[in-house]
Amino acid sequence: MLVKFLVTFIMLVGLLCTISAKLPGTLIILLGAALYGLFAGFLTFAPWIIVMLICLVVIAELGGRALRIYLTRNYPVSRVFSVNSVISHVAGMLASDALLGPVLGLVVWELVAGKTLIPRSDSVLSVLYRLAGVALLRFTCGLIMIVLINMYIM
């Protein structure tokens, strides 16, 4: 019972990691399945399940990277700039709101930093939409892996 809980926890952490482009979430899910196999003696592992899980890992990790590069190649802003500028902009608005109050903080932030995001907002949002689509692909592959593991291995 404790082993199943630990393995399920590891797989859910892996599922959350699939949302990030830098973390190999599907590999963490596969690690959770291998950990369960070590404790169960690999008795419930069928060859077709192992092949299916490895195919899903390849699709999610390598296919996700290739798709991310393909979808964001023609934009004047990089993927890193798109994510960092939006996160920094929202965090800066929250910090200026906390320090100066809601109205004055928003006005000051827009005068100081808003002019850097607004000219590129169309490109930044387009890149972010494409990155969200890639994250959805990786999340879906991870979710399918967890369902397969729970149905046929555990």
Phi and psi in degrees as a GROMACS rama.xvg file:
@    title "Ramachandran Plot"
@    xaxis  label "Phi"
@    yaxis  label "Psi"
@TYPE xy
-64.9777  -37.9149  LEU-2
-65.1109  -43.2024  VAL-3
-63.3519  -39.6733  LYS-4
-63.5362  -46.0453  PHE-5
-62.9311  -43.1937  LEU-6
-66.1936  -42.1164  VAL-7
-63.2381  -39.8308  THR-8
-62.7748  -43.8079  PHE-9
-62.4127  -40.9799  ILE-10
-68.1777  -35.9439  MET-11
-69.4513  -36.1506  LEU-12
-62.9967  -41.9594  VAL-13
-61.744  -38.403  GLY-14
-63.9521  -39.6542  LEU-15
-67.2231  -32.9371  LEU-16
-70.6311  -19.3579  CYS-17
-67.4595  -20.3272  THR-18
-70.3421  -32.6835  ILE-19
-82.5684  141.924  SER-20
-76.813  -20.9197  ALA-21
-90.6853  -21.4719  LYS-22
-100.909  132.129  LEU-23
-82.4246  78.3754  PRO-24
-64.4728  -38.8527  GLY-25
-69.8005  -29.9767  THR-26
-67.9801  -34.6985  LEU-27
-66.738  -38.8873  ILE-28
-64.2678  -42.9438  ILE-29
-64.1289  -36.1078  LEU-30
-63.1414  -40.3523  LEU-31
-61.3592  -41.3463  GLY-32
-66.1318  -40.1459  ALA-33
-65.8805  -36.8494  ALA-34
-63.2984  -41.5621  LEU-35
-64.4761  -38.9094  TYR-36
-62.4163  -37.0515  GLY-37
-62.0605  -42.1001  LEU-38
-75.991  -30.6074  PHE-39
-94.4319  -2.73838  ALA-40
77.6529  18.5035  GLY-41
56.3064  29.2568  PHE-42
-73.0223  -32.0541  LEU-43
-95.5884  3.30861  THR-44
-85.5908  114.388  PHE-45
-93.3589  148.854  ALA-46
-58.7795  -36.1468  PRO-47
-68.9867  -29.968  TRP-48
-69.24  -41.6421  ILE-49
-63.0269  -43.6632  ILE-50
-63.4347  -42.5514  VAL-51
-63.6271  -42.5851  MET-52
-65.4697  -41.0161  LEU-53
-66.9515  -38.7492  ILE-54
-62.6103  -40.603  CYS-55
-65.8915  -36.7404  LEU-56
-63.8415  -45.0516  VAL-57
-63.9516  -43.4937  VAL-58
-61.8616  -44.9882  ILE-59
-70.0693  -46.5045  ALA-60
-80.4548  -58.5773  GLU-61
-75.2906  -42.4893  LEU-62
-64.6286  -38.0548  GLY-63
-64.4005  -41.1355  GLY-64
-65.6706  -45.5267  ARG-65
-63.5833  -41.4729  ALA-66
-65.5719  -39.9503  LEU-67
-63.1435  -43.3234  ARG-68
-65.6582  -43.0024  ILE-69
-64.6145  -43.2279  TYR-70
-73.9587  -25.3454  LEU-71
-110.882  17.4575  THR-72
-76.6265  -27.0286  ARG-73
-100.887  19.0577  ASN-74
-104.429  144.158  TYR-75
-73.5552  -11.4906  PRO-76
-110.349  146.976  VAL-77
-81.6681  167.372  SER-78
-64.0031  -41.2723  ARG-79
-65.3591  -43.3295  VAL-80
-62.3871  -40.9316  PHE-81
-61.1631  -48.4612  SER-82
-69.1364  -46.5037  VAL-83
-66.6911  -36.9435  ASN-84
-68.4704  -40.481  SER-85
-67.9036  -44.6817  VAL-86
-63.7297  -44.3829  ILE-87
-64.8727  -37.7056  SER-88
-65.2314  -46.3113  HIS-89
-65.6941  -42.8112  VAL-90
-64.0291  -39.2426  ALA-91
-65.3135  -39.1799  GLY-92
-64.4706  -40.7666  MET-93
-66.3265  -40.2173  LEU-94
-68.2073  -42.9767  ALA-95
-68.5284  -32.2904  SER-96
-63.7147  -42.0432  ASP-97
-70.0993  -34.222  ALA-98
-84.2648  -38.1457  LEU-99
-113.111  -6.74585  LEU-100
100.009  164.816  GLY-101
-65.7355  -44.7107  PRO-102
-78.766  -53.0393  VAL-103
-64.6431  -38.7789  LEU-104
-62.6549  -42.9601  GLY-105
-66.367  -42.1637  LEU-106
-63.3608  -47.2645  VAL-107
-62.7463  -44.1387  VAL-108
-63.801  -41.6986  TRP-109
-67.241  -35.849  GLU-110
-70.1629  -35.6484  LEU-111
-85.2841  -52.0696  VAL-112
-114.788  -17.8225  ALA-113
-62.737  -30.1072  GLY-114
-71.0581  -13.8669  LYS-115
-83.1952  -27.4886  THR-116
-91.7096  -36.9477  LEU-117
-60.3443  -44.7789  ILE-118
-62.5769  -26.9131  PRO-119
-107.484  11.317  ARG-120
-63.3611  -35.4844  SER-121
-64.0333  -45.5899  ASP-122
-67.1918  -42.2287  SER-123
-62.8425  -45.2445  VAL-124
-66.9432  -35.9606  LEU-125
-64.0081  -43.0558  SER-126
-64.7815  -41.6138  VAL-127
-64.597  -38.1211  LEU-128
-62.806  -41.9716  TYR-129
-67.479  -39.3756  ARG-130
-65.4222  -35.1309  LEU-131
-66.3707  -35.7967  ALA-132
-64.8801  -40.6741  GLY-133
-65.8943  -41.4253  VAL-134
-62.5447  -35.6523  ALA-135
-65.3631  -39.454  LEU-136
-60.6438  -47.74  LEU-137
-65.9395  -40.4706  ARG-138
-63.468  -41.9581  PHE-139
-64.2965  -42.6838  THR-140
-62.23  -42.3455  CYS-141
-64.5188  -39.7897  GLY-142
-65.8675  -41.3302  LEU-143
-63.113  -39.0086  ILE-144
-61.3348  -45.4432  MET-145
-63.6069  -40.8635  ILE-146
-63.7915  -44.6459  VAL-147
-62.2666  -41.5172  LEU-148
-65.014  -43.6943  ILE-149
-70.1388  -32.3814  ASN-150
-79.6269  -39.7194  MET-151
-112.634  -16.9205  TYR-152
-108.346  -45.7188  ILE-153
